Amino acid sequence: MPRMRTQSPSFARRIRSSLSEELANAGVEAAVETERVPTTRLHRVMVTAKKFGQLRPSERQDLVWRIIKQHFSAEEQLLISMILTLTPDELQGK
């Protein structure tokens, strides 16, 4: 398998900006956070938006992954270990 290359800070920045901009274009104001999975090249992503309360979890995931697929190659997508899609209340455990 070929070695995947990415510069973590710029990759994480691209994830945050792509998701924030595209969700805003869809009328969803969202906070996007990323973190590197220790000892790997993988990244975790958390997207929090009040409007997610109007969507089923599967719809949220479809929306976010559709954006990722538009902006990132298949190789880059493999560097995303998971994406959480939560409302602010869910984030606070309510």
C-alpha positions in Angstrom: 0.0 0.0 0.0 1.4 3.4 -0.9 2.3 5.7 2.0 -0.2 8.4 2.6 1.1 11.9 3.0 -0.4 14.8 4.8 0.8 17.7 6.8 -1.3 17.5 9.9 -1.9 21.2 10.7 -2.8 22.0 7.1 -5.0 18.9 6.7 -6.9 19.7 9.9 -7.3 23.3 8.8 -8.7 22.1 5.5 -11.2 19.8 7.3 -12.4 22.7 9.5 -12.7 25.3 6.8 -14.3 22.9 4.2 -17.0 21.7 6.7 -17.6 25.2 8.2 -18.0 26.9 4.8 -20.1 24.2 3.2 -22.4 23.8 6.2 -22.8 27.6 6.4 -23.7 27.6 2.7 -26.4 25.0 3.6 -27.7 27.3 6.4 -26.1 25.3 9.2 -23.9 27.3 11.6 -21.5 24.8 13.0 -18.5 24.5 15.2 -15.9 22.2 13.8 -13.1 20.8 15.9 -10.3 18.3 14.9 -7.8 16.4 16.9 -5.0 14.1 15.9 -5.2 10.5 17.1 -2.0 10.0 19.2 0.7 7.9 17.5 -1.1 7.8 14.2 -1.7 9.9 11.2 -5.5 9.8 11.8 -7.8 12.7 12.7 -11.0 12.8 14.7 -13.6 15.4 13.8 -16.5 16.8 15.9 -19.1 19.0 14.3 -21.6 20.7 16.6 -24.6 22.5 15.3 -28.0 23.5 16.8 -29.7 22.7 13.5 -28.6 19.1 13.8 -31.5 18.7 16.2 -33.8 18.7 13.1 -31.9 15.8 11.5 -31.6 12.1 12.3 -28.0 11.1 13.2 -27.8 9.3 9.8 -28.8 12.4 8.0 -26.2 14.5 9.8 -23.5 11.9 9.0 -24.6 11.8 5.3 -24.4 15.6 5.1 -21.0 15.9 6.6 -19.4 13.0 4.8 -20.8 14.3 1.5 -18.9 17.5 2.1 -15.7 15.5 2.9 -16.1 13.4 -0.2 -16.3 16.6 -2.3 -13.2 18.2 -0.9 -10.9 15.3 -0.1 -9.4 12.5 -2.1 -10.2 8.9 -1.2 -6.7 8.6 0.2 -7.2 11.6 2.4 -10.6 10.4 3.6 -8.9 7.3 5.0 -7.0 9.7 7.4 -10.3 10.6 9.1 -10.9 8.0 11.8 -14.4 9.3 12.8 -16.7 12.2 12.6 -19.1 13.0 15.5 -22.2 15.1 14.6 -23.8 16.6 17.7 -26.2 19.3 18.9 -24.9 21.6 21.6 -27.3 19.9 24.1 -26.0 16.5 23.1 -22.5 17.7 23.6 -23.4 18.7 27.2 -25.1 15.4 27.9 -28.6 16.7 27.9 
